Amino acid sequence: MKDELPEVIPLRDARPSRPENAVGIGEFWYEPEVWSLPISPAARVLYTTLCSCLRRGEINHHDLRDALKTSPDAEIAATLRDLVSHNLLSPTPRGYAVNPVEEFRAGSG
């Protein structure tokens, strides 16, 4: 993905069923281990934001900007690439699959 963000990014949940220690309500959850991963604070916030949008299957540009309020689109796009480099996101033909925290790997970002 370029530094331009589309109006809507389709999302797919590639995580297994909700673990007992998940944070959130019902289908809106994330794994708290994300907060201890060696990634940027912006990447942690964006990952949890993406998790909160999985039920509807997409995130819009406005919600991306709300998640990282002080970041321009180019920085948000770079944060998405950072999550991909750490295997927390996988590109799909139209958007991203959100992977479980256990699939984290040290990346170049």
C-alpha positions in Angstrom: 0.0 0.0 0.0 1.3 3.5 -0.8 1.3 6.4 1.5 -2.2 7.2 0.3 -4.9 5.6 2.4 -8.1 4.3 0.7 -11.5 5.5 2.0 -12.2 2.0 3.3 -9.8 -0.9 4.0 -11.4 -4.4 4.1 -10.4 -6.5 7.1 -10.5 -10.2 7.9 -10.1 -11.8 11.2 -7.3 -14.5 11.1 -7.2 -14.9 14.8 -8.4 -18.1 16.5 -11.3 -18.0 18.9 -11.2 -15.5 21.7 -8.7 -16.4 24.5 -9.7 -16.2 28.1 -7.4 -13.2 28.8 -8.8 -11.2 25.9 -9.6 -7.5 26.5 -12.9 -6.2 25.2 -16.6 -7.1 25.0 -18.1 -9.9 22.9 -16.7 -10.0 19.4 -14.8 -6.7 20.0 -11.6 -8.0 21.6 -7.8 -8.0 21.4 -5.0 -9.8 23.0 -3.4 -7.8 25.8 0.0 -9.2 25.0 0.2 -6.6 22.1 1.1 -4.0 24.7 4.4 -5.8 25.6 5.6 -6.4 22.0 8.7 -4.6 20.8 6.8 -2.4 18.3 6.0 1.3 18.3 3.2 2.7 20.5 1.5 3.8 17.2 1.6 0.2 16.0 0.1 -1.1 19.2 -2.8 1.4 19.1 -3.4 0.8 15.4 -3.5 -3.0 15.9 -6.0 -2.8 18.7 -8.1 -0.4 16.6 -8.1 -2.8 13.7 -9.2 -5.6 16.1 -12.1 -3.4 17.2 -13.3 -3.1 13.5 -13.1 -6.8 12.6 -16.8 -7.5 13.2 -17.9 -5.0 10.6 -15.1 -6.3 8.3 -13.6 -2.9 7.4 -12.0 0.3 8.8 -12.6 3.6 7.2 -10.1 6.5 6.7 -11.8 8.6 9.4 -11.3 5.8 12.0 -7.7 5.4 11.0 -7.1 9.1 11.5 -9.0 9.0 14.8 -6.8 6.1 16.1 -3.6 8.0 15.4 -4.7 11.6 15.8 -1.4 13.4 15.4 -0.2 11.2 12.4 -0.5 12.2 8.8 -1.7 9.6 6.3 1.9 8.8 5.3 2.7 7.8 8.9 -0.5 5.8 9.2 0.4 3.9 6.0 4.0 3.3 7.4 2.4 1.9 10.6 0.3 -0.5 8.6 3.5 -1.6 6.8 5.2 -2.0 10.2 2.4 -4.3 11.4 2.8 -6.3 8.2 6.6 -6.6 8.7 5.9 -8.0 12.2 3.3 -10.5 10.8 0.5 -8.9 12.9 -1.2 -8.1 9.6 -1.2 -10.0 6.3 -2.0 -8.2 3.0 -5.0 -9.7 1.2 -6.0 -8.8 -2.4 -8.3 -6.0 -1.1 -7.2 -5.2 2.4 -5.6 -7.0 5.4 -6.1 -10.1 7.6 -5.5 -9.4 11.3 -3.3 -12.1 12.7 -3.0 -13.2 16.4 -0.3 -11.7 18.6 1.3 -15.2 18.8 2.3 -14.9 15.2 4.4 -11.8 15.9 7.9 -11.9 14.5 10.7 -9.4 14.7 10.7 -7.4 11.5 12.8 -4.8 10.0 10.5 -2.0 11.2 
